[in-house]
Amino acid sequence: MKPRVSLQDSALRNGNFSLRIDPVRSEDAGLYEAWVKYNTKVHSCHVELGIITVTLSPPNPVVENELLLMSCNSSHQASLVETCYFHNGHPGLTSRTFCSSSAGTLSILRPAMSDAGSWHCQLRYSDNEIISATYNLQILGFDGPTNPVVYAASGSAAD
C-alpha cells in the first residue's frame, strides 16, 4: 500500500498509533490489526475499514441536459434495505429527497445548473446500519438570462 500509508511519528510519542491511508481505495476494505509493544507488554487492536463508493455516469463534471446516473455502494455485508439521495441537505433539512428500496441508482434525465452542489447518499441496511457519503456534483452549462439576446452599448464591454 506504500506510498498511500503512513504513521504520524510525532503522534506516536503521545500514544496515538493511527494508520493513515490516503487515498482510500475500495480494495482497502477489511479488518486491520495493530500490535504495539511497550516495555514488555504487547497491546493490540482491531479496526474494520468499510468503504462507500459514489459513482457517476458520465464522470464529473456532468454536461447540462445529458443523462446522469448516480449510484452508491458500500462494502457492508448486510442486506441493503433502502437508498436515499438528498440534494443540498440532509434528512430533516430542506432538500430534494429521492429514496428507493434496495440498490437504487438516481437518474436525472436532463440535469440543470440547479442540480449542481452537494448530494448526500444514504444507505440503510437490514441490521439498522446507516452508511452515508457526500458528493459535490459539478454541472457544465449555461446559467444566464432566459432570453438569449443581450444588448450592449457600442464601445462598452458585454458579458
Rosetta constraint file for C-alpha pairs under 8 A:
AtomPair CA 1 CA 5 HARMONIC 6.12 0.50
AtomPair CA 4 CA 20 HARMONIC 7.90 0.50
AtomPair CA 4 CA 21 HARMONIC 5.44 0.50
AtomPair CA 4 CA 22 HARMONIC 5.09 0.50
AtomPair CA 4 CA 23 HARMONIC 6.37 0.50
AtomPair CA 5 CA 19 HARMONIC 6.93 0.50
AtomPair CA 5 CA 20 HARMONIC 5.53 0.50
AtomPair CA 5 CA 21 HARMONIC 4.61 0.50
AtomPair CA 5 CA 22 HARMONIC 6.58 0.50
AtomPair CA 6 CA 19 HARMONIC 6.03 0.50
AtomPair CA 6 CA 20 HARMONIC 5.22 0.50
AtomPair CA 6 CA 21 HARMONIC 6.74 0.50
AtomPair CA 7 CA 12 HARMONIC 7.99 0.50
AtomPair CA 7 CA 17 HARMONIC 7.02 0.50
AtomPair CA 7 CA 18 HARMONIC 6.36 0.50
AtomPair CA 7 CA 19 HARMONIC 5.28 0.50
AtomPair CA 7 CA 20 HARMONIC 6.25 0.50
AtomPair CA 8 CA 12 HARMONIC 6.54 0.50
AtomPair CA 8 CA 17 HARMONIC 7.66 0.50
AtomPair CA 8 CA 18 HARMONIC 7.37 0.50
AtomPair CA 8 CA 19 HARMONIC 7.83 0.50
AtomPair CA 9 CA 13 HARMONIC 7.27 0.50
AtomPair CA 10 CA 14 HARMONIC 7.50 0.50
AtomPair CA 11 CA 15 HARMONIC 6.59 0.50
AtomPair CA 11 CA 16 HARMONIC 5.10 0.50
AtomPair CA 11 CA 17 HARMONIC 7.01 0.50
AtomPair CA 12 CA 16 HARMONIC 5.03 0.50
AtomPair CA 12 CA 17 HARMONIC 5.57 0.50
AtomPair CA 24 CA 28 HARMONIC 6.54 0.50
AtomPair CA 25 CA 29 HARMONIC 7.74 0.50
AtomPair CA 25 CA 51 HARMONIC 7.82 0.50
AtomPair CA 26 CA 51 HARMONIC 6.01 0.50
AtomPair CA 26 CA 52 HARMONIC 7.85 0.50
AtomPair CA 26 CA 53 HARMONIC 7.51 0.50
AtomPair CA 28 CA 49 HARMONIC 7.43 0.50
AtomPair CA 28 CA 51 HARMONIC 7.88 0.50
AtomPair CA 29 CA 48 HARMONIC 7.54 0.50
AtomPair CA 29 CA 49 HARMONIC 5.12 0.50
AtomPair CA 29 CA 50 HARMONIC 5.25 0.50
AtomPair CA 29 CA 51 HARMONIC 5.86 0.50
AtomPair CA 29 CA 75 HARMONIC 6.93 0.50
AtomPair CA 30 CA 48 HARMONIC 5.54 0.50
AtomPair CA 30 CA 49 HARMONIC 5.32 0.50
AtomPair CA 30 CA 50 HARMONIC 6.69 0.50
AtomPair CA 31 CA 46 HARMONIC 6.84 0.50
AtomPair CA 31 CA 47 HARMONIC 5.83 0.50
AtomPair CA 31 CA 48 HARMONIC 4.31 0.50
AtomPair CA 31 CA 49 HARMONIC 6.28 0.50
AtomPair CA 32 CA 46 HARMONIC 5.64 0.50
AtomPair CA 32 CA 47 HARMONIC 5.16 0.50
AtomPair CA 32 CA 48 HARMONIC 5.95 0.50
AtomPair CA 32 CA 49 HARMONIC 7.35 0.50
AtomPair CA 33 CA 44 HARMONIC 6.97 0.50
AtomPair CA 33 CA 45 HARMONIC 5.72 0.50
AtomPair CA 33 CA 46 HARMONIC 4.52 0.50
AtomPair CA 33 CA 47 HARMONIC 6.43 0.50
AtomPair CA 34 CA 44 HARMONIC 5.34 0.50
AtomPair CA 34 CA 45 HARMONIC 5.38 0.50
AtomPair CA 34 CA 46 HARMONIC 6.55 0.50
AtomPair CA 35 CA 42 HARMONIC 6.61 0.50
AtomPair CA 35 CA 43 HARMONIC 5.64 0.50
AtomPair CA 35 CA 44 HARMONIC 4.37 0.50
AtomPair CA 35 CA 45 HARMONIC 6.85 0.50
AtomPair CA 36 CA 42 HARMONIC 5.57 0.50
AtomPair CA 36 CA 43 HARMONIC 5.12 0.50
AtomPair CA 36 CA 44 HARMONIC 6.20 0.50
AtomPair CA 37 CA 41 HARMONIC 5.73 0.50
AtomPair CA 37 CA 42 HARMONIC 4.35 0.50
AtomPair CA 37 CA 43 HARMONIC 6.29 0.50
AtomPair CA 38 CA 42 HARMONIC 6.31 0.50
AtomPair CA 38 CA 43 HARMONIC 7.75 0.50
AtomPair CA 50 CA 74 HARMONIC 7.25 0.50
AtomPair CA 50 CA 75 HARMONIC 5.68 0.50
AtomPair CA 50 CA 76 HARMONIC 6.54 0.50
AtomPair CA 51 CA 74 HARMONIC 5.55 0.50
AtomPair CA 51 CA 75 HARMONIC 5.39 0.50
AtomPair CA 51 CA 76 HARMONIC 7.78 0.50
AtomPair CA 52 CA 72 HARMONIC 6.89 0.50
AtomPair CA 52 CA 73 HARMONIC 5.57 0.50
AtomPair CA 52 CA 74 HARMONIC 4.19 0.50
AtomPair CA 52 CA 75 HARMONIC 6.57 0.50
AtomPair CA 52 CA 131 HARMONIC 7.66 0.50
AtomPair CA 52 CA 132 HARMONIC 7.41 0.50
AtomPair CA 52 CA 133 HARMONIC 6.94 0.50
AtomPair CA 53 CA 72 HARMONIC 5.56 0.50
AtomPair CA 53 CA 73 HARMONIC 5.22 0.50
AtomPair CA 53 CA 74 HARMONIC 6.22 0.50
AtomPair CA 54 CA 70 HARMONIC 7.08 0.50
AtomPair CA 54 CA 71 HARMONIC 5.75 0.50
AtomPair CA 54 CA 72 HARMONIC 4.55 0.50
AtomPair CA 54 CA 73 HARMONIC 6.68 0.50
AtomPair CA 54 CA 133 HARMONIC 7.63 0.50
AtomPair CA 54 CA 135 HARMONIC 7.31 0.50
AtomPair CA 55 CA 59 HARMONIC 7.66 0.50
AtomPair CA 55 CA 70 HARMONIC 5.70 0.50
AtomPair CA 55 CA 71 HARMONIC 5.26 0.50
AtomPair CA 55 CA 72 HARMONIC 6.37 0.50
AtomPair CA 56 CA 60 HARMONIC 6.68 0.50
AtomPair CA 56 CA 68 HARMONIC 7.12 0.50
AtomPair CA 56 CA 69 HARMONIC 5.75 0.50
AtomPair CA 56 CA 70 HARMONIC 4.69 0.50
AtomPair CA 56 CA 71 HARMONIC 6.68 0.50
AtomPair CA 57 CA 68 HARMONIC 5.89 0.50
AtomPair CA 57 CA 69 HARMONIC 5.13 0.50
AtomPair CA 57 CA 70 HARMONIC 6.56 0.50
AtomPair CA 58 CA 62 HARMONIC 6.57 0.50
AtomPair CA 58 CA 68 HARMONIC 6.45 0.50
AtomPair CA 58 CA 69 HARMONIC 7.31 0.50
AtomPair CA 60 CA 137 HARMONIC 6.77 0.50
AtomPair CA 60 CA 138 HARMONIC 6.28 0.50
AtomPair CA 60 CA 139 HARMONIC 7.86 0.50
AtomPair CA 61 CA 137 HARMONIC 7.00 0.50
AtomPair CA 61 CA 138 HARMONIC 4.85 0.50
AtomPair CA 61 CA 139 HARMONIC 5.61 0.50
AtomPair CA 61 CA 140 HARMONIC 6.50 0.50
AtomPair CA 62 CA 66 HARMONIC 7.47 0.50
AtomPair CA 62 CA 68 HARMONIC 7.27 0.50
AtomPair CA 62 CA 137 HARMONIC 7.77 0.50
AtomPair CA 62 CA 138 HARMONIC 6.19 0.50
AtomPair CA 62 CA 139 HARMONIC 4.83 0.50
AtomPair CA 62 CA 140 HARMONIC 5.98 0.50
AtomPair CA 63 CA 111 HARMONIC 7.73 0.50
AtomPair CA 63 CA 139 HARMONIC 5.66 0.50
AtomPair CA 63 CA 140 HARMONIC 4.74 0.50
AtomPair CA 63 CA 141 HARMONIC 6.26 0.50
AtomPair CA 64 CA 110 HARMONIC 6.85 0.50
AtomPair CA 64 CA 111 HARMONIC 5.32 0.50
AtomPair CA 64 CA 112 HARMONIC 5.31 0.50
AtomPair CA 64 CA 113 HARMONIC 6.82 0.50
AtomPair CA 64 CA 139 HARMONIC 5.98 0.50
AtomPair CA 64 CA 140 HARMONIC 5.68 0.50
AtomPair CA 64 CA 141 HARMONIC 5.02 0.50
AtomPair CA 64 CA 142 HARMONIC 7.94 0.50
AtomPair CA 65 CA 109 HARMONIC 7.25 0.50
AtomPair CA 65 CA 110 HARMONIC 4.03 0.50
AtomPair CA 65 CA 111 HARMONIC 5.01 0.50
AtomPair CA 65 CA 112 HARMONIC 6.29 0.50
AtomPair CA 66 CA 109 HARMONIC 6.89 0.50
AtomPair CA 66 CA 110 HARMONIC 5.58 0.50
AtomPair CA 66 CA 111 HARMONIC 6.49 0.50
AtomPair CA 67 CA 107 HARMONIC 7.34 0.50
AtomPair CA 67 CA 108 HARMONIC 6.03 0.50
AtomPair CA 67 CA 109 HARMONIC 4.66 0.50
AtomPair CA 67 CA 110 HARMONIC 5.74 0.50
AtomPair CA 67 CA 111 HARMONIC 6.92 0.50
AtomPair CA 68 CA 107 HARMONIC 5.80 0.50
AtomPair CA 68 CA 108 HARMONIC 5.15 0.50
AtomPair CA 68 CA 109 HARMONIC 6.38 0.50
AtomPair CA 68 CA 110 HARMONIC 7.54 0.50
AtomPair CA 68 CA 111 HARMONIC 6.83 0.50
AtomPair CA 69 CA 105 HARMONIC 6.52 0.50
AtomPair CA 69 CA 106 HARMONIC 5.63 0.50
AtomPair CA 69 CA 107 HARMONIC 4.70 0.50
AtomPair CA 69 CA 108 HARMONIC 6.52 0.50
AtomPair CA 70 CA 105 HARMONIC 5.71 0.50
AtomPair CA 70 CA 106 HARMONIC 5.05 0.50
AtomPair CA 70 CA 107 HARMONIC 6.60 0.50
AtomPair CA 71 CA 104 HARMONIC 6.98 0.50
AtomPair CA 71 CA 105 HARMONIC 4.66 0.50
AtomPair CA 71 CA 106 HARMONIC 6.27 0.50
AtomPair CA 72 CA 105 HARMONIC 7.44 0.50
AtomPair CA 72 CA 121 HARMONIC 6.65 0.50
AtomPair CA 72 CA 123 HARMONIC 7.77 0.50
AtomPair CA 74 CA 131 HARMONIC 7.84 0.50
AtomPair CA 78 CA 125 HARMONIC 6.01 0.50
AtomPair CA 78 CA 126 HARMONIC 6.08 0.50
AtomPair CA 78 CA 127 HARMONIC 6.41 0.50
AtomPair CA 79 CA 125 HARMONIC 5.53 0.50
AtomPair CA 79 CA 126 HARMONIC 5.35 0.50
AtomPair CA 79 CA 127 HARMONIC 7.80 0.50
AtomPair CA 80 CA 102 HARMONIC 5.20 0.50
AtomPair CA 80 CA 103 HARMONIC 6.80 0.50
AtomPair CA 80 CA 123 HARMONIC 7.10 0.50
AtomPair CA 80 CA 124 HARMONIC 6.15 0.50
AtomPair CA 80 CA 125 HARMONIC 4.44 0.50
AtomPair CA 80 CA 126 HARMONIC 6.24 0.50
AtomPair CA 81 CA 101 HARMONIC 5.74 0.50
AtomPair CA 81 CA 102 HARMONIC 4.77 0.50
AtomPair CA 81 CA 103 HARMONIC 7.93 0.50
AtomPair CA 81 CA 123 HARMONIC 7.72 0.50
AtomPair CA 81 CA 124 HARMONIC 5.60 0.50
AtomPair CA 81 CA 125 HARMONIC 5.01 0.50
AtomPair CA 81 CA 126 HARMONIC 5.84 0.50
AtomPair CA 82 CA 99 HARMONIC 6.93 0.50
AtomPair CA 82 CA 100 HARMONIC 5.71 0.50
AtomPair CA 82 CA 101 HARMONIC 4.34 0.50
AtomPair CA 82 CA 102 HARMONIC 4.75 0.50
AtomPair CA 82 CA 103 HARMONIC 7.01 0.50
AtomPair CA 82 CA 104 HARMONIC 7.61 0.50
AtomPair CA 82 CA 123 HARMONIC 5.97 0.50
AtomPair CA 82 CA 124 HARMONIC 5.15 0.50
AtomPair CA 82 CA 125 HARMONIC 6.98 0.50
AtomPair CA 83 CA 99 HARMONIC 5.61 0.50
AtomPair CA 83 CA 100 HARMONIC 5.50 0.50
AtomPair CA 83 CA 101 HARMONIC 6.29 0.50
AtomPair CA 83 CA 102 HARMONIC 6.20 0.50
AtomPair CA 83 CA 103 HARMONIC 6.24 0.50
AtomPair CA 83 CA 104 HARMONIC 5.63 0.50
AtomPair CA 83 CA 121 HARMONIC 7.26 0.50
AtomPair CA 83 CA 122 HARMONIC 5.79 0.50
AtomPair CA 83 CA 123 HARMONIC 4.74 0.50
AtomPair CA 83 CA 124 HARMONIC 6.44 0.50
AtomPair CA 84 CA 97 HARMONIC 6.98 0.50
AtomPair CA 84 CA 98 HARMONIC 5.49 0.50
AtomPair CA 84 CA 99 HARMONIC 4.09 0.50
AtomPair CA 84 CA 100 HARMONIC 6.49 0.50
AtomPair CA 84 CA 104 HARMONIC 7.83 0.50
AtomPair CA 84 CA 121 HARMONIC 5.81 0.50
AtomPair CA 84 CA 122 HARMONIC 5.11 0.50
AtomPair CA 84 CA 123 HARMONIC 6.58 0.50
AtomPair CA 85 CA 97 HARMONIC 5.69 0.50
AtomPair CA 85 CA 98 HARMONIC 5.11 0.50
AtomPair CA 85 CA 99 HARMONIC 6.35 0.50
AtomPair CA 85 CA 106 HARMONIC 7.57 0.50
AtomPair CA 85 CA 119 HARMONIC 6.61 0.50
AtomPair CA 85 CA 120 HARMONIC 5.54 0.50
AtomPair CA 85 CA 121 HARMONIC 4.62 0.50
AtomPair CA 85 CA 122 HARMONIC 6.35 0.50
AtomPair CA 86 CA 90 HARMONIC 5.86 0.50
AtomPair CA 86 CA 91 HARMONIC 7.16 0.50
AtomPair CA 86 CA 95 HARMONIC 6.06 0.50
AtomPair CA 86 CA 96 HARMONIC 5.62 0.50
AtomPair CA 86 CA 97 HARMONIC 4.61 0.50
AtomPair CA 86 CA 98 HARMONIC 6.58 0.50
AtomPair CA 86 CA 119 HARMONIC 5.59 0.50
AtomPair CA 86 CA 120 HARMONIC 4.96 0.50
AtomPair CA 86 CA 121 HARMONIC 6.56 0.50
AtomPair CA 87 CA 95 HARMONIC 5.45 0.50
AtomPair CA 87 CA 96 HARMONIC 5.13 0.50
AtomPair CA 87 CA 97 HARMONIC 6.58 0.50
AtomPair CA 87 CA 115 HARMONIC 7.67 0.50
AtomPair CA 87 CA 117 HARMONIC 7.42 0.50
AtomPair CA 87 CA 118 HARMONIC 5.98 0.50
AtomPair CA 87 CA 119 HARMONIC 4.60 0.50
AtomPair CA 87 CA 120 HARMONIC 6.42 0.50
AtomPair CA 88 CA 94 HARMONIC 7.95 0.50
AtomPair CA 88 CA 95 HARMONIC 5.72 0.50
AtomPair CA 88 CA 96 HARMONIC 7.47 0.50
AtomPair CA 88 CA 117 HARMONIC 6.37 0.50
AtomPair CA 88 CA 118 HARMONIC 4.91 0.50
AtomPair CA 88 CA 119 HARMONIC 6.02 0.50
AtomPair CA 88 CA 120 HARMONIC 7.64 0.50
AtomPair CA 89 CA 93 HARMONIC 5.79 0.50
AtomPair CA 89 CA 94 HARMONIC 6.21 0.50
AtomPair CA 89 CA 95 HARMONIC 4.95 0.50
AtomPair CA 89 CA 96 HARMONIC 7.74 0.50
AtomPair CA 89 CA 118 HARMONIC 7.38 0.50
AtomPair CA 89 CA 119 HARMONIC 7.48 0.50
AtomPair CA 89 CA 120 HARMONIC 7.12 0.50
AtomPair CA 90 CA 94 HARMONIC 7.73 0.50
AtomPair CA 90 CA 95 HARMONIC 6.93 0.50
AtomPair CA 90 CA 120 HARMONIC 6.61 0.50
AtomPair CA 91 CA 95 HARMONIC 7.90 0.50
AtomPair CA 98 CA 106 HARMONIC 7.66 0.50
AtomPair CA 99 CA 104 HARMONIC 7.56 0.50
AtomPair CA 100 CA 104 HARMONIC 5.50 0.50
AtomPair CA 111 CA 115 HARMONIC 6.10 0.50
AtomPair CA 111 CA 139 HARMONIC 7.68 0.50
AtomPair CA 112 CA 116 HARMONIC 7.44 0.50
AtomPair CA 112 CA 139 HARMONIC 7.17 0.50
AtomPair CA 112 CA 141 HARMONIC 7.57 0.50
AtomPair CA 113 CA 139 HARMONIC 5.83 0.50
AtomPair CA 113 CA 140 HARMONIC 7.45 0.50
AtomPair CA 113 CA 141 HARMONIC 6.55 0.50
AtomPair CA 113 CA 142 HARMONIC 7.56 0.50
AtomPair CA 113 CA 143 HARMONIC 6.61 0.50
AtomPair CA 115 CA 137 HARMONIC 7.71 0.50
AtomPair CA 115 CA 139 HARMONIC 7.42 0.50
AtomPair CA 116 CA 136 HARMONIC 7.49 0.50
AtomPair CA 116 CA 137 HARMONIC 5.11 0.50
AtomPair CA 116 CA 138 HARMONIC 5.21 0.50
AtomPair CA 116 CA 139 HARMONIC 5.50 0.50
AtomPair CA 117 CA 136 HARMONIC 5.26 0.50
AtomPair CA 117 CA 137 HARMONIC 5.11 0.50
AtomPair CA 117 CA 138 HARMONIC 6.56 0.50
AtomPair CA 118 CA 134 HARMONIC 6.64 0.50
AtomPair CA 118 CA 135 HARMONIC 5.75 0.50
AtomPair CA 118 CA 136 HARMONIC 4.56 0.50
AtomPair CA 118 CA 137 HARMONIC 6.25 0.50
AtomPair CA 119 CA 134 HARMONIC 5.66 0.50
AtomPair CA 119 CA 135 HARMONIC 5.17 0.50
AtomPair CA 119 CA 136 HARMONIC 6.18 0.50
AtomPair CA 119 CA 137 HARMONIC 6.91 0.50
AtomPair CA 120 CA 132 HARMONIC 7.02 0.50
AtomPair CA 120 CA 133 HARMONIC 5.84 0.50
AtomPair CA 120 CA 134 HARMONIC 4.38 0.50
AtomPair CA 120 CA 135 HARMONIC 6.34 0.50
AtomPair CA 121 CA 132 HARMONIC 5.42 0.50
AtomPair CA 121 CA 133 HARMONIC 5.37 0.50
AtomPair CA 121 CA 134 HARMONIC 6.20 0.50
AtomPair CA 121 CA 135 HARMONIC 7.86 0.50
AtomPair CA 122 CA 130 HARMONIC 6.81 0.50
AtomPair CA 122 CA 131 HARMONIC 5.81 0.50
AtomPair CA 122 CA 132 HARMONIC 4.29 0.50
AtomPair CA 122 CA 133 HARMONIC 6.74 0.50
AtomPair CA 123 CA 130 HARMONIC 5.63 0.50
AtomPair CA 123 CA 131 HARMONIC 5.18 0.50
AtomPair CA 123 CA 132 HARMONIC 6.06 0.50
AtomPair CA 124 CA 128 HARMONIC 6.47 0.50
AtomPair CA 124 CA 129 HARMONIC 5.96 0.50
AtomPair CA 124 CA 130 HARMONIC 4.59 0.50
AtomPair CA 124 CA 131 HARMONIC 6.62 0.50
AtomPair CA 125 CA 129 HARMONIC 5.33 0.50
AtomPair CA 125 CA 130 HARMONIC 6.43 0.50
AtomPair CA 151 CA 158 HARMONIC 7.97 0.50
AtomPair CA 152 CA 156 HARMONIC 6.69 0.50
AtomPair CA 152 CA 157 HARMONIC 7.17 0.50
AtomPair CA 152 CA 158 HARMONIC 5.91 0.50
AtomPair CA 153 CA 157 HARMONIC 7.94 0.50
